């Protein structure tokens, strides 16, 4: 094997990725400015620009200011050159989207599900969702770069297996990635939901431009995702950043994971609903009592949040309690990882802004003071779509790292 040729091919691939990412992030931009940013020679830049242009990945986008000669051509990403599919597997919903290369949603689809459904039935819902967004988009398969899937963990990422999520009954050792890949014959990626959302926020949301990011998913369950130097930090067994199953109260409630007093048992959407029901049974007066007594199943997180916004004391107290526990959990993450920014998403925060102030106050009080300097705690910019955009971002990151299969030489 010719090692010098192999090394040259590798450098060519790296340089293509570097130039394409500069155009993606900073375009419209001229060849001269790309050379300044990348430290590559002008000849190398010109060759790569020519390849990217003829592969339809970039396009001319006007002219820059002249320094005495002809105005330089500016180049920008062609966002509709290719598309990606994102799928989110949740406890109560399956969703799918198609986006372009800038994560602009072209078509979307969602269907309610239930944690008690057998995994094969939910997998069929996933197939239906993918089929529907492809049908609605009218795209040919050749235009679709890949499928990304966001799922609750734990996962075996090497094998593409969903291991045994605490809140998904019957999902043990499910080879979801391969099932989807084999059906559509398209590159498929599987990632933990909070990791995918963290990636989305770094690429397109509240943490854009940051290299060290933590995303906390406060939804029916609680998860955490860590970005370290622009990459997902997964840990040895892919459980890095899983804040939801850190012990907060040694005498707390039993968690679905088998431990007691996990943050998820104290501050998740499921925990908030449970706590409200407990207080009503204890005789605490609330506008929610009538709903609970009429049909217990109608007492949902959304109803509790609406009641808190309307001034119900019990609902507000329980949500504040959840915010305090979340703040304690975040303080531990700050001490461990010391990120630039912590993004909080999920239905608990997306629908109840007041909880964010409580979380921020408690986390800053509980964390080591020096480590909190300059750290920002912000609500997710992507909201309910963070997981879906994250799933799409898995494909986009792989493509922008290795665009060579598309390049026409």
C-alpha positions in Angstrom: 0.0 0.0 0.0 1.3 3.5 -0.9 1.3 5.3 2.4 2.2 8.6 0.9 -0.8 8.4 -1.5 -3.0 7.3 1.4 -1.9 10.3 3.5 -2.4 12.7 0.6 -6.0 11.4 0.1 -6.6 11.8 3.8 -5.4 15.4 3.8 -7.5 16.1 0.8 -10.6 14.8 2.6 -9.7 16.9 5.7 -9.2 20.0 3.7 -12.5 19.6 1.9 -14.3 19.3 5.2 -12.5 22.3 6.6 -13.4 24.5 3.6 -17.0 23.3 3.4 -17.5 24.0 7.1 -16.0 27.5 6.8 -18.5 28.2 4.0 -21.3 26.7 6.1 -20.5 28.8 9.1 -19.2 32.0 7.7 -20.6 32.3 4.1 -21.1 34.2 2.0 -17.3 34.3 2.0 -14.5 34.8 -0.6 -11.6 32.5 -1.5 -9.2 35.0 0.0 -11.0 35.1 3.4 -11.3 31.3 3.4 -7.5 31.0 2.9 -7.0 33.4 5.8 -9.3 31.4 8.0 -7.9 28.0 7.1 -4.2 28.8 6.4 -4.5 26.7 3.2 -2.9 27.9 0.0 -5.0 29.9 -2.5 -4.5 27.2 -5.1 -5.8 24.5 -2.7 -8.8 26.7 -1.9 -9.5 27.2 -5.6 -9.4 23.5 -6.3 -11.7 22.6 -3.5 -14.1 25.5 -4.3 -14.3 24.2 -7.9 -15.1 20.6 -6.6 -17.7 21.8 -4.2 -19.3 24.1 -6.8 -19.6 21.4 -9.5 -21.0 19.0 -6.8 -23.8 21.6 -6.2 -22.8 21.8 -2.5 -22.0 25.5 -2.7 -23.2 28.4 -4.9 -22.1 31.9 -5.8 -23.7 34.4 -3.6 -22.9 37.9 -4.8 -19.6 39.9 -4.7 -17.5 41.3 -1.9 -15.8 44.6 -1.6 -13.0 45.3 -4.1 -9.5 46.3 -2.9 -8.6 47.8 -6.2 -9.2 45.0 -8.6 -12.3 42.9 -9.5 -14.8 42.3 -6.8 -14.3 38.8 -5.3 -17.0 36.2 -5.8 -18.6 35.2 -2.5 -19.6 31.6 -1.9 -22.3 30.2 0.3 -23.7 26.8 1.1 -26.4 25.5 -1.2 -28.8 24.4 1.6 -31.2 22.5 -0.7 -28.5 20.4 -2.4 -29.4 17.4 -0.1 -31.7 16.6 2.7 -31.7 14.5 5.9 -34.4 12.7 7.9 -34.7 13.1 11.7 -36.7 10.7 13.9 -37.5 11.2 17.6 -38.6 8.2 19.7 -40.3 9.5 22.8 -42.3 8.0 25.7 -45.6 9.2 24.3 -44.9 10.3 20.7 -43.0 9.3 17.5 -42.0 12.2 15.3 -40.2 12.5 12.0 -38.9 15.4 9.9 -37.0 16.1 6.7 -34.7 19.1 6.8 -32.3 20.7 4.3 -28.5 21.2 5.1 -29.3 24.2 7.3 -31.9 22.2 9.4 -34.8 24.1 7.9 -37.8 21.7 8.2 -39.3 20.7 4.9 -41.9 18.2 6.1 -42.9 16.8 9.4 -45.1 14.1 11.0 -46.0 12.9 14.5 -48.2 10.3 16.1 -49.1 9.7 19.7 -47.9 6.4 21.1 -47.8 4.9 24.6 -45.0 3.3 26.7 -47.1 0.2 27.1 -47.2 -0.5 23.3 -45.0 -3.4 22.1 -41.8 -2.2 20.5 -42.7 -3.8 17.1 -45.8 -1.7 16.9 -43.9 1.5 17.7 -41.2 0.6 15.1 -44.0 0.3 12.6 -45.1 3.8 13.6 -41.5 5.0 13.0 -41.6 3.4 9.5 -44.9 5.1 8.8 -43.5 8.4 9.9 -40.4 8.1 7.6 -42.6 7.0 4.7 -44.9 9.9 5.2 -42.3 12.6 5.3 -40.6 11.2 2.2 -44.0 11.1 0.5 -44.9 14.6 1.5 -41.5 16.0 0.4 -41.6 14.4 -3.0 -37.8 13.8 -2.8 -36.0 11.0 -4.5 -33.9 8.7 -2.2 -30.8 9.9 -3.9 -31.3 13.4 -2.4 -31.5 12.0 1.2 -28.1 11.7 2.9 -29.2 9.7 5.9 -31.6 9.1 8.8 -30.8 10.2 12.4 -32.7 8.7 15.3 -33.0 10.3 18.8 -34.0 7.8 21.5 -34.0 7.5 25.3 -31.0 5.6 26.6 -29.2 3.5 27.5 -27.9 2.6 24.1 -25.2 0.5 22.6 -24.0 2.9 19.9 -21.5 0.5 18.2 -24.3 -2.0 17.6 -27.2 0.5 17.2 -29.2 -1.1 20.0 -31.7 0.4 22.4 -30.7 -1.5 25.6 -33.5 -1.0 28.2 -34.8 2.5 28.7 -36.5 2.9 32.1 -39.6 4.6 30.7 -40.1 2.4 27.6 -41.6 -0.9 28.5 -40.5 -3.8 26.3 -37.6 -2.0 24.6 -34.8 -4.3 25.6 -32.0 -5.1 23.1 -33.9 -3.6 20.1 -31.7 -3.3 17.0 -33.4 -0.1 15.9 -30.6 1.4 13.8 -30.2 -1.7 11.7 -33.9 -2.2 11.3 -34.3 1.3 9.9 -31.1 1.2 7.8 -32.0 -2.2 6.2 -35.5 -1.0 5.4 -34.5 2.2 3.6 -30.9 1.3 2.5 -29.8 4.8 3.8 -27.0 5.5 6.3 -28.6 5.6 9.7 -27.4 7.0 13.0 -28.7 6.4 16.6 -28.1 8.6 19.5 -29.3 9.3 23.1 -32.0 12.0 23.0 -30.3 14.5 25.2 -27.0 14.1 23.3 -28.8 14.7 20.0 -30.5 17.8 21.4 -27.2 19.1 22.8 -25.7 18.7 19.3 -28.7 20.6 17.8 -28.3 23.5 20.2 -24.6 23.8 19.4 -25.2 23.7 15.6 -28.4 25.7 15.3 -29.7 26.9 18.7 -28.9 28.6 22.0 -25.3 27.3 22.1 -24.3 28.1 18.5 -20.6 28.9 18.4 -19.9 27.3 21.8 -17.5 24.4 22.2 -18.4 23.1 25.7 -22.1 22.7 26.3 -24.5 20.8 28.5 -28.1 20.1 27.5 -30.6 19.1 30.2 -33.8 17.5 29.0 -36.6 18.0 31.6 -39.5 16.2 30.1 -41.5 13.2 31.2 -38.1 11.8 32.2 -34.8 13.7 32.7 -31.7 13.3 30.6 -28.5 15.1 30.0 -26.2 15.5 27.0 -22.6 16.9 27.0 -20.7 18.5 24.2 -16.9 18.7 24.8 -14.8 20.6 22.3 -17.6 20.5 19.6 -18.2 16.7 20.0 -20.7 14.6 21.9 -19.0 13.3 25.1 -20.5 9.8 25.6 -18.4 8.2 28.3 -17.1 4.6 28.6 -20.6 2.9 28.3 -22.2 5.8 26.5 -23.9 7.1 29.6 -22.0 10.4 30.0 -24.0 13.3 31.3 -27.0 11.2 32.4 -28.1 13.6 35.2 -31.5 12.1 35.5 -30.2 9.1 37.4 -27.9 10.8 39.8 -29.1 10.4 43.4 -30.5 13.6 45.0 -32.4 12.1 48.0 -31.1 8.8 49.5 -34.5 8.2 51.0 -36.4 9.3 47.9 -38.9 7.4 45.7 -38.0 4.2 43.7 -36.9 5.1 40.2 -37.7 3.0 37.1 -33.9 2.4 36.8 -34.0 0.5 40.2 -32.3 3.2 42.2 -33.9 5.4 44.9 -34.1 9.2 44.9 -32.9 9.9 41.4 -33.4 13.4 40.1 -35.9 11.9 37.6 -38.1 10.8 40.5 -38.2 14.3 42.0 -38.2 16.8 39.1 -39.4 15.1 35.9 -42.8 15.6 34.3 -43.9 12.2 35.7 -42.7 13.2 39.1 -44.5 16.5 39.1 -47.8 14.8 38.3 -47.2 12.2 41.0 -46.4 14.9 43.6 -49.5 16.8 42.8 -51.7 13.7 43.2 -50.0 12.9 46.5 -50.7 16.3 47.9 -54.3 16.2 46.7 -54.7 12.8 48.5 -53.3 14.5 51.6 -56.1 17.0 51.5 -54.3 20.0 50.1 -56.8 22.4 48.4 -56.3 23.1 44.7 -58.2 23.9 41.5 -56.8 20.6 40.4 -58.8 18.5 42.9 -61.9 18.4 40.7 -59.9 17.1 37.7 -58.2 14.5 39.8 -61.5 13.3 41.4 -63.3 13.3 38.0 -60.7 11.4 36.0 -57.2 10.9 37.4 -55.7 10.4 34.0 -56.8 13.9 32.9 -54.4 15.4 35.5 -51.4 15.9 33.2 -48.3 18.0 33.3 -49.8 20.4 30.8 -52.9 20.8 33.0 -50.7 21.4 36.1 -48.6 24.0 34.3 -51.7 25.9 33.0 -53.0 25.8 36.6 -49.8 27.3 37.9 -49.9 30.0 35.4 -53.4 30.8 36.6 -52.2 31.2 40.1 -52.9 27.8 41.7 -50.7 27.6 44.8 -50.3 23.8 44.8 -49.3 23.6 41.2 -46.8 26.5 41.6 -45.3 25.0 44.8 -44.7 21.6 43.1 -43.2 23.2 40.1 -40.9 25.3 42.3 -39.9 22.2 44.2 -39.0 20.5 40.9 -37.0 23.6 39.9 -35.0 23.4 43.2 -34.1 19.8 42.6 -33.1 20.6 39.0 -30.9 23.4 40.3 -29.2 21.0 42.6 -28.6 18.6 39.8 -27.2 21.4 37.6 -24.8 22.5 40.3 -23.2 19.0 40.2 -22.9 19.2 36.4 -21.3 22.7 36.7 -18.7 21.3 39.2 -18.0 18.3 37.1 -17.8 19.7 33.6 -17.7 23.5 34.0 -19.3 24.2 30.6 -19.7 27.6 28.8 -23.5 27.2 28.7 -26.2 25.0 30.0 -29.3 24.7 27.8 -32.5 23.4 29.4 -35.2 22.0 27.3 -38.2 19.7 27.5 -41.9 20.3 28.3 -41.2 21.2 32.0 -39.2 24.3 30.9 -40.6 24.9 27.5 -44.1 25.5 28.9 -43.2 27.1 32.2 -40.7 29.9 32.0 -40.8 30.7 35.7 -39.0 27.5 36.6 -35.9 28.6 34.8 -35.2 31.4 37.4 -35.5 28.9 40.2 -33.1 26.5 38.5 -30.6 29.2 37.9 -30.7 30.6 41.4 -30.3 27.2 43.1 -27.6 26.0 40.7 -25.5 29.1 41.2 -25.9 28.9 45.0 -25.0 25.2 45.2 -22.1 25.1 42.7 -18.5 26.1 43.6 -18.7 29.9 43.2 -15.6 30.3 41.0 -16.9 27.8 38.5 -20.2 29.7 37.9 -18.5 32.8 36.6 -19.6 33.5 33.1 -21.6 30.4 32.7 -25.0 31.0 31.0 -28.1 29.0 31.8 -30.6 29.4 29.0 -33.8 28.0 27.7 -33.6 25.9 24.6 -34.0 28.0 21.4 -35.2 25.0 19.5 -38.0 24.1 22.0 -40.0 21.0 21.3 -38.0 20.3 18.1 -34.6 20.1 19.8 -34.6 16.3 19.7 -35.8 16.1 16.2 -33.3 18.7 14.9 -30.7 16.9 16.9 -31.5 13.6 15.1 -31.1 15.4 11.8 -27.9 17.0 13.1 -26.4 13.5 13.6 -26.5 13.1 9.8 -25.4 16.6 9.1 -22.3 16.3 11.3 -21.3 13.1 9.6 -21.8 14.6 6.2 -19.8 17.8 6.9 -17.1 15.8 8.4 -16.9 13.4 5.4 -18.4 15.1 2.3 -16.3 13.0 -0.1 -19.0 10.6 -1.3 -20.8 13.6 -2.8 -17.8 15.4 -4.3 -17.5 15.2 -8.1 -13.7 15.4 -8.9 
